[in-house]
Amino acid sequence: MNLGSGGQGWHTGWLVLGLIALAVAALAGRLLRNHPRDKGIEPLGRAESAPVRTLSRKSRSEDPRARRRTIAHLGIIYLLFGATSVIYATFIVTALVDVHHYGEGAAGRFWAVVGGLSILPGPLFGALSDRMGRRFGMIVVFSLFTAAYAFAAMNGSSFFLYASVVIFGIVAWSIPTIMSAAVGDYMGPDQAVRAFGLITLFFGAGQIVGPVVAGYLADLSGDFNAAFRLCAALTACAVALTALLRQPE
């Protein structure tokens, strides 16, 4: 399929992605919501025959201040993930072309490696966090992110760039998987959806602020190394903040 060249190719590509998103939304709306003709079928979550079992529900519900502190703690960690991951995803290809002087084709192949490896993070690190605990899983992931960003900031050998891209691809989208499970552990099933929505606001704020700060640093320094060093520092902070998380009750 020929999508054209230059700007028109990008326009066509985004149009195709938009149509796919609409198709998925329509399919989800059809499958996840009861149709009016489905007589006698309770909407998901409305049936009272299967009560939800919550772990230590009493301790969670009786201290709203502790619950808010935990949500804020998780939210700040999620904000750091949102800011750093979007900086890397936005600028790594540009850095490869403009700073490291790779051709656009080679830079695209670098990013294709990330796409291929990004299939692994959810199941791999989700299973690790199930086995070893959410806190341990996030510490491992943020430590790997720190290495990936530090390698991206190094000049010289292409080994560091390959290592950066491979490590980022392996852990790229693992934090949302672990974080959604962690929210359930800390808040319980009855509060998990609301709490995850709240920490997602932090995540979105990080995605908004991150590229702005990184672009400003790139303008000042003339390359993206300062932005990647900032990412490494922020994910190192995320390691420390994760270590300070209390164990779920």
Order of alpha helices (4+ residues) and beta strands (2+ residues): alpha-alpha-alpha-alpha-alpha-alpha-alpha-alpha-alpha-alpha
